[in-house]
């Protein structure tokens, strides 16, 4: 279990974490009617820096818009959001890399199954940046549960209630002795892991499922694609069959909480020689440098929250 910092932001102020709660009659609790984003705040020479903060706020707004939550965007612009994040980081006096989770809750009580014109509350809390996948190579299995299709619950919206799908799939993998799962869509094509995007490398080409494959359009995924393009690596977004994973030269996952994580085994089949491959290693190292402000080329990705 990751360690959570003692101060949180709720509504419009910093409060002790134990007081950062919502009522049992709110839509957030009754229906899982909340949307969220998670982003890293890394320690750099200039102080704590949030990664692609504008992109994360945009995704939070888009998630709310897709679900029909229409009161958040009117109240929270980038300046206000950045101030709230910075205040939460300062209140916790962080001295290490952390993750920040920002959630828009529909806090109206007993409004029924609807989303528009309802009161919302923003919460922000901080927890230690513990990777959700093994750093030396994850063992994964095909999930017995299929990914929720976009026509049922939109995949590109990070809706809290939809993550029951991920819980079912991840728990099945854990019960089976694996680290995580591979979701397939209703047509049997590869989507993603329970909470991370997936990439394969075949014959020097980086391949990942496209946005129409019922995936979350991950911000780390986008970063990996940009890094690979800048490195001159061929990049393809397309439908991937499960058996392509079995014969791939490399397989890895990406996500805020996964970083860039090598996958060593899929369905009891070893990938390559079982070790992290050269493309995975290069992208993983580059991503780490970007997060910590060690790459001037990607300096614009960082928002410094508490400058030294």
C-alpha positions as CSV (number, residue, x, y, z in Angstrom):
1,X,0.0,0.0,0.0
2,X,1.4,3.4,-1.0
3,X,1.8,6.0,1.8
4,X,-0.6,8.9,1.6
5,X,0.5,12.3,2.7
6,X,-1.5,13.9,5.6
7,X,-2.9,17.0,3.9
8,X,-5.5,17.1,1.1
9,X,-7.4,19.7,-0.9
10,X,-11.2,19.4,-0.7
11,X,-13.6,22.0,-2.1
12,X,-11.6,25.2,-1.8
13,X,-9.2,24.5,1.1
14,X,-6.5,22.4,2.6
15,X,-7.8,19.9,5.2
16,X,-6.4,17.0,7.2
17,X,-6.7,13.8,5.0
18,X,-9.1,12.2,7.5
19,X,-11.5,15.1,7.0
20,X,-11.4,15.0,3.2
21,X,-14.6,13.0,2.8
22,X,-17.9,13.0,1.0
23,X,-21.3,12.0,2.2
24,X,-22.8,8.6,1.6
25,X,-25.7,10.1,-0.2
26,X,-23.6,11.9,-2.9
27,X,-23.6,10.7,-6.5
28,X,-19.9,10.1,-6.2
29,X,-20.5,7.5,-3.6
30,X,-23.8,6.1,-4.8
31,X,-22.9,5.8,-8.5
32,X,-19.1,6.3,-8.8
33,X,-20.0,9.5,-10.5
34,X,-16.5,11.1,-10.4
35,X,-13.8,11.6,-12.9
36,X,-10.1,11.9,-12.1
37,X,-6.5,12.2,-13.3
38,X,-3.2,11.2,-11.7
39,X,0.1,12.8,-12.5
40,X,3.7,12.7,-11.2
41,X,5.3,15.5,-9.3
42,X,9.0,14.9,-9.4
43,X,11.9,16.5,-7.5
44,X,14.1,18.6,-9.7
45,X,16.9,21.1,-9.2
46,X,14.3,23.8,-9.4
47,X,11.9,22.1,-6.9
48,X,8.8,19.9,-7.3
49,X,7.6,19.8,-10.9
50,X,4.2,18.6,-12.1
51,X,4.3,16.6,-15.4
52,X,2.2,17.9,-18.3
53,X,-0.2,19.7,-15.9
54,X,-2.2,21.4,-18.6
55,X,-2.7,18.1,-20.4
56,X,-4.0,16.5,-17.2
57,X,-6.4,19.3,-16.6
58,X,-7.6,19.1,-20.2
59,X,-8.2,15.3,-19.8
60,X,-10.0,16.0,-16.5
61,X,-12.3,18.5,-18.2
62,X,-12.8,16.2,-21.2
63,X,-13.8,13.3,-18.9
64,X,-16.3,15.5,-17.2
65,X,-17.6,16.7,-20.5
66,X,-18.0,13.2,-21.9
67,X,-20.0,12.1,-18.8
68,X,-22.1,15.3,-18.9
69,X,-20.7,16.8,-15.7
70,X,-21.0,20.5,-16.7
71,X,-20.3,22.5,-13.5
72,X,-16.5,21.8,-13.1
73,X,-15.1,23.4,-16.2
74,X,-16.9,26.7,-15.4
75,X,-15.2,27.0,-12.0
76,X,-11.7,25.6,-12.6
77,X,-9.4,27.2,-15.1
78,X,-5.7,26.3,-15.4
79,X,-4.5,29.1,-13.0
80,X,-6.9,28.0,-10.2
81,X,-6.1,24.3,-10.7
82,X,-2.4,25.0,-10.6
83,X,-2.7,27.0,-7.4
84,X,-4.7,24.2,-5.8
85,X,-2.1,21.6,-6.8
86,X,0.8,23.8,-5.6
87,X,-1.0,24.5,-2.3
88,X,-1.4,20.8,-1.7
89,X,2.2,20.0,-2.5
90,X,3.4,22.9,-0.2
91,X,1.1,21.8,2.6
92,X,2.7,18.3,2.5
93,X,6.3,19.5,2.3
94,X,7.3,16.8,-0.1
95,X,10.9,15.9,-0.5
96,X,10.5,12.9,-2.8
97,X,8.8,12.0,-6.1
98,X,5.1,11.6,-5.6
99,X,1.8,11.1,-7.5
100,X,-1.0,13.6,-7.3
101,X,-4.6,12.5,-7.8
102,X,-7.1,15.1,-8.7
103,X,-10.8,14.1,-8.7
104,X,-14.0,15.9,-9.7
105,X,-16.8,14.4,-7.6
106,X,-20.5,15.0,-8.2
107,X,-21.3,15.9,-4.6
108,X,-25.0,16.6,-5.0
109,X,-27.1,14.3,-2.8
110,X,-29.7,11.9,-4.1
111,X,-30.2,13.6,-7.5
112,X,-31.0,10.4,-9.2
113,X,-29.1,8.9,-12.2
114,X,-28.2,12.1,-14.0
115,X,-25.2,14.3,-14.3
116,X,-26.0,17.8,-15.6
117,X,-26.4,20.9,-13.4
118,X,-25.2,19.2,-10.3
119,X,-22.8,20.4,-7.6
120,X,-19.2,19.2,-7.9
121,X,-16.3,19.1,-5.5
122,X,-12.6,19.0,-6.4
123,X,-10.3,16.8,-4.3
124,X,-6.5,16.5,-4.5
125,X,-4.3,14.3,-2.5
126,X,-0.6,13.2,-2.7
127,X,0.9,9.7,-2.3
128,X,4.3,8.2,-2.7
129,X,5.3,7.3,-6.2
130,X,5.4,3.5,-5.9
131,X,5.3,1.8,-9.3
132,X,2.3,-0.5,-9.9
133,X,4.3,-2.9,-11.9
134,X,7.7,-4.7,-11.2
135,X,10.6,-2.7,-12.6
136,X,12.5,-5.8,-13.8
137,X,9.7,-7.3,-15.9
138,X,6.0,-7.9,-15.3
139,X,4.3,-11.2,-15.8
140,X,0.8,-10.7,-17.3
141,X,-2.1,-12.8,-18.5
142,X,-5.0,-12.3,-20.8
143,X,-8.0,-11.3,-18.7
144,X,-11.1,-13.4,-18.5
145,X,-13.0,-10.1,-18.4
146,X,-13.3,-8.0,-21.5
147,X,-12.6,-4.2,-21.6
148,X,-15.8,-2.1,-21.3
149,X,-16.5,-0.8,-24.9
150,X,-16.7,2.9,-25.6
151,X,-20.3,2.5,-26.5
152,X,-21.1,1.3,-22.9
153,X,-18.8,3.5,-20.7
154,X,-16.4,5.8,-22.7
155,X,-12.9,4.5,-22.5
156,X,-11.3,7.9,-23.0
157,X,-13.0,9.3,-19.9
158,X,-11.4,8.4,-16.5
159,X,-14.6,7.6,-14.7
160,X,-14.2,6.3,-11.2
161,X,-17.1,3.9,-11.4
162,X,-15.8,2.3,-14.6
163,X,-12.7,1.0,-12.8
164,X,-14.7,-1.9,-11.3
165,X,-13.8,-3.4,-14.7
166,X,-10.1,-3.0,-14.0
167,X,-10.5,-4.3,-10.4
168,X,-12.1,-7.5,-11.7
169,X,-9.4,-8.0,-14.3
170,X,-6.5,-7.2,-12.0
171,X,-7.7,-9.3,-9.1
172,X,-8.2,-12.3,-11.5
173,X,-4.5,-11.8,-12.6
174,X,-3.3,-11.6,-9.0
175,X,-5.3,-14.6,-8.0
176,X,-3.7,-16.5,-10.9
177,X,-0.2,-15.6,-9.7
178,X,0.5,-12.8,-12.2
179,X,1.3,-9.1,-11.8
180,X,-1.4,-7.7,-14.1
181,X,-3.7,-8.5,-17.0
182,X,-4.1,-7.8,-20.7
183,X,-7.6,-6.6,-21.6
184,X,-9.0,-7.6,-24.9
185,X,-11.9,-5.7,-26.5
186,X,-15.2,-7.3,-27.6
187,X,-13.6,-8.3,-30.9
188,X,-10.7,-10.0,-29.2
189,X,-8.0,-7.3,-29.9
190,X,-5.5,-6.1,-27.4
191,X,-6.5,-3.0,-25.5
192,X,-4.3,-2.3,-22.5
193,X,-3.4,-3.5,-19.0
194,X,-5.7,-2.9,-16.0
195,X,-4.3,0.7,-15.5
196,X,-1.6,1.2,-18.2
197,X,-1.2,1.3,-21.9
198,X,0.7,-1.3,-23.8
199,X,3.4,-1.2,-26.5
200,X,5.2,-3.9,-28.5
201,X,8.3,-3.8,-30.6
202,X,8.5,-5.9,-33.7
203,X,11.4,-5.7,-36.2
204,X,12.4,-2.3,-34.9
205,X,8.9,-0.7,-35.1
206,X,7.1,0.5,-32.1
207,X,3.4,-0.5,-32.2
208,X,0.5,0.3,-29.9
209,X,-3.2,-0.1,-30.1
210,X,-5.0,2.9,-31.6
211,X,-7.4,5.3,-29.9
212,X,-10.4,3.3,-31.4
213,X,-9.3,0.1,-29.5
214,X,-11.2,1.0,-26.3
215,X,-8.1,2.4,-24.6
216,X,-7.5,5.3,-22.3
217,X,-5.6,7.9,-24.3
218,X,-2.8,8.0,-21.8
219,X,-0.6,11.1,-21.4
220,X,2.4,8.9,-20.7
221,X,1.5,6.9,-23.8
222,X,1.5,10.2,-25.8
223,X,4.8,11.1,-24.3
224,X,6.3,7.7,-25.3
225,X,5.1,8.2,-28.8
226,X,6.6,11.7,-29.0
227,X,9.9,10.5,-27.6
228,X,10.1,7.5,-30.0
229,X,9.3,9.8,-33.0
230,X,12.0,12.2,-31.9
231,X,14.4,9.3,-31.6
232,X,13.6,8.4,-35.2
233,X,11.9,5.1,-34.3
234,X,9.1,4.0,-36.7
235,X,5.8,4.3,-34.8
236,X,2.5,2.7,-35.7
237,X,-0.9,2.9,-34.0
238,X,-3.1,0.1,-35.1
239,X,-5.2,-3.0,-34.0
240,X,-3.0,-5.6,-32.3
241,X,-3.9,-9.3,-32.1
242,X,-3.1,-11.2,-28.9
243,X,-0.7,-13.6,-30.6
244,X,1.4,-10.7,-31.8
245,X,2.4,-10.2,-28.1
246,X,3.7,-13.7,-28.0
247,X,6.1,-13.2,-30.9
248,X,7.1,-9.6,-30.1
249,X,10.7,-8.6,-29.6
250,X,9.7,-6.4,-26.7
251,X,6.5,-5.6,-24.8
252,X,6.2,-2.8,-22.2
253,X,3.5,-0.8,-20.4
254,X,3.3,2.9,-19.9
255,X,1.3,5.1,-17.5
256,X,1.7,7.6,-14.7
257,X,1.8,4.8,-12.1
258,X,3.6,2.3,-14.3
259,X,6.1,4.8,-15.8
260,X,7.7,2.7,-18.6
261,X,7.7,-0.9,-17.4
262,X,9.1,-3.9,-19.2
263,X,6.8,-7.0,-19.6
264,X,8.8,-10.2,-19.5
265,X,6.0,-12.8,-19.9
266,X,2.5,-12.9,-21.4
267,X,0.3,-16.0,-20.8
268,X,3.3,-18.1,-19.6
269,X,5.2,-17.2,-22.8
270,X,8.6,-15.4,-22.3
271,X,9.0,-12.3,-24.3
272,X,12.4,-12.2,-26.1
273,X,15.1,-13.3,-23.6
274,X,12.9,-12.2,-20.7
275,X,14.9,-9.0,-20.0
276,X,14.1,-5.4,-20.8
277,X,14.8,-4.8,-24.4
278,X,16.9,-1.9,-25.9
279,X,13.9,0.2,-27.1
280,X,12.2,-0.2,-23.7
281,X,15.4,0.8,-21.9
282,X,15.9,3.8,-24.0
283,X,12.4,5.1,-23.7
284,X,12.3,4.4,-20.0
285,X,15.5,6.3,-19.3
286,X,14.4,9.2,-21.5
287,X,11.0,9.4,-19.7
288,X,12.8,9.5,-16.3
289,X,15.0,12.3,-17.5
290,X,12.0,14.3,-18.7
291,X,10.2,13.9,-15.4
292,X,13.2,15.2,-13.5
293,X,13.9,18.2,-15.6
294,X,17.1,16.7,-17.0
295,X,16.1,17.2,-20.7
296,X,16.0,20.8,-21.9
297,X,14.2,19.7,-25.1
298,X,11.1,18.8,-23.0
299,X,11.3,21.5,-20.4
300,X,7.8,22.8,-21.4
301,X,6.3,19.5,-20.1
302,X,7.0,20.6,-16.5
303,X,5.2,23.1,-14.2
304,X,7.4,24.1,-11.3
305,X,5.2,24.3,-8.2
306,X,7.5,25.4,-5.4
307,X,10.5,27.1,-6.9
308,X,13.8,27.2,-4.9
